[in-house]
Amino acid sequence: MVCYVVRRLSHAVCGRGNSKGNAMKEVIIMPGIGGSGEEHWQSRWQKAEPRARRFAPSSWDLPMLDDWIEALDREMAKSAEPPLIVAHSLACLLVAYWAQRTSHSAAGAFLVAVPDPASPVFPVEAAGFGHPPTLALPFPSMVVASSSDPYGTLAYSYALAARWGSAFIDAGAHGHLNGSSGLGDWPEGRAALAAFEAGLG
């Protein structure tokens, strides 16, 4: 069992795991609508991490739920062992849908900036993602949220994390935790991911 003491991302994130958690799991990078540009932390992490690869739906700008689920299933099928998911924004909602439909499993899911479909700024192009499942995810997960995210309040993210059975981190006021947030390589996020992964069996 892993116990996270989670308050603010600038504070310590404590996790206790065994040596199995340090195994070299493959990492699936999952951007949200529009993809993740060169300045996005996801793209920076992918370049720095040889075991990471990006899932590839047919369209980043016109997301279709079934297509995105199939794209994630294709990536998962390439891994001999369950990989670690690192999702941002709309892709976090995708993970919840996918978990209810797939025969594959994930080692864990690191879910950053989960958007609220009821938000007035939720993309109309993503209407098909508008009613994400709220059942507990069948694998370990962590939700990381910003207190100034225009796409979803901290309260929304916290409540959804509770329903999904996810650990929760308040990352502070950094907008949508994307390429416009000025995070660079986002070392605090990398540290949180490392602590999360260390606790996975």
QUIWO-V363641 format. One record per run of one state. SS is the DSSP state (h for helix, s for strand, l for the rest). FROM is the first residue (numbers start at 1). TO is the last residue. If there is no record, write none. Layout:
((SS;FROM;TO) (SS;FROM;TO))
//
This chain:
((l;1;4) (s;5;5) (l;6;7) (s;8;8) (l;9;13) (s;14;14) (l;15;18) (h;19;22) (l;23;26) (s;27;30) (l;31;40) (h;41;48) (l;49;51) (s;52;54) (l;55;64) (h;65;77) (l;78;83) (s;84;88) (l;89;89) (h;90;101) (l;102;107) (s;108;112) (l;113;123) (h;124;129) (l;130;140) (s;141;145) (l;146;153) (h;154;164) (l;165;166) (s;167;170) (l;171;178) (h;179;181) (l;182;186) (h;187;198) (l;199;201))
//
